[in-house]
């Protein structure tokens, strides 16, 4: 399921590499999007290629920020763990992501957690580049 996005990230073929997030993510269920984000997170941690890590972060950011957050089955309110906020403010985005993901596993999806995760992945992408 997430292999299409990994192919988009890693392909040397322009037709594949230039596919849009909408082409790859629109119409997916919440469960599918969460599985895709999980697969991309695994890929991000395993790859040594900086370009691949940045694109994986930005796809995950898009999933959380644009494709999951407005769904009816996502709670409007939720608890964001303070240690994750502290890690994010200290630019320790990997730590923040782990804490926010653990909270999401424990309490399910909420707009608050999805927003925190999206922001952390977005910031991590730029941290890789600096």
C-alpha positions in Angstrom: 0.0 0.0 0.0 2.7 2.5 0.9 5.0 1.0 -1.8 3.5 3.4 -4.4 4.7 6.3 -2.4 8.1 4.8 -1.8 8.3 4.2 -5.5 7.4 7.8 -6.1 10.1 8.9 -3.7 12.9 6.6 -5.0 12.2 6.4 -8.7 14.5 7.9 -11.3 11.6 7.9 -13.8 10.1 11.4 -13.9 6.6 10.1 -14.6 6.6 8.2 -11.3 8.7 10.7 -9.2 6.4 13.6 -10.1 3.1 12.0 -9.0 1.2 14.2 -6.7 0.2 13.5 -3.1 -3.5 13.7 -4.2 -2.9 11.0 -6.8 -1.5 8.7 -4.2 -3.6 9.6 -1.1 -7.1 10.7 -2.2 -9.9 8.4 -1.5 -8.0 6.3 1.1 -9.7 5.2 4.4 -8.4 6.4 7.7 -6.9 2.9 8.3 -5.1 2.9 5.0 -3.7 6.4 5.6 -2.4 5.4 9.0 -0.8 2.3 7.5 0.8 4.3 4.8 2.2 6.8 7.4 3.5 3.8 9.4 5.2 2.4 6.4 6.7 5.7 5.4 8.0 6.2 9.0 9.8 2.8 8.8 11.2 3.8 5.4 12.4 7.2 6.8 14.2 5.5 9.6 15.9 2.9 7.3 17.0 5.0 4.4 20.4 6.7 4.3 19.4 9.0 1.5 18.7 12.5 2.7 16.3 13.3 -0.2 14.3 10.2 0.5 14.0 11.1 4.2 12.9 14.6 3.5 10.2 13.5 1.0 9.0 10.7 3.4 8.6 13.4 6.1 6.7 15.6 3.8 4.3 12.9 2.7 3.7 11.9 6.3 3.1 15.6 7.1 0.5 15.8 4.3 -1.2 12.6 5.6 -1.6 13.9 9.1 -2.3 17.6 8.2 -4.5 17.3 5.1 -5.9 13.8 4.7 -6.7 12.7 8.3 -7.4 15.7 10.3 -10.8 16.6 8.8 -12.3 13.2 9.0 -15.6 12.7 10.9 -14.1 9.8 12.9 -11.2 11.9 14.2 -11.9 13.5 17.6 -11.8 17.3 17.8 -10.1 17.3 21.2 -7.2 15.3 22.5 -4.3 15.2 24.9 -0.9 16.2 23.6 1.9 14.8 26.0 3.9 17.6 27.4 7.3 15.8 27.0 6.5 15.7 23.3 5.8 19.4 23.2 9.1 20.0 25.1 11.0 17.8 22.7 9.5 19.7 19.7 10.4 23.1 21.2 13.9 21.8 21.7 14.1 20.8 18.0 14.3 17.1 19.0 11.7 16.1 16.5 12.5 12.4 16.4 11.8 12.2 20.2 8.6 14.4 19.8 7.4 12.1 17.0 7.9 9.0 19.1 6.0 10.5 22.0 3.2 11.7 19.8 2.9 8.4 18.0 2.8 6.5 21.3 0.0 8.8 22.6 -1.9 8.2 19.3 -1.6 4.5 19.8 -2.9 4.8 23.3 -5.8 7.2 22.8 -6.5 7.1 19.0 -6.6 9.9 16.5 -7.4 13.4 17.6 -7.0 16.7 15.7 -4.6 17.8 18.4 -2.2 14.8 18.0 -2.5 14.8 14.2 -1.6 18.5 14.2 1.4 17.9 16.6 2.6 15.0 14.4 2.2 17.0 11.2 4.2 19.9 12.6 7.0 17.7 13.9 7.4 15.9 10.6 7.4 19.2 8.7 10.0 20.7 11.0 12.1 17.5 10.8 12.2 17.7 7.0 13.7 21.1 7.2 16.1 20.1 10.0 17.4 17.4 7.7 18.2 20.1 5.1 19.9 22.6 7.4 
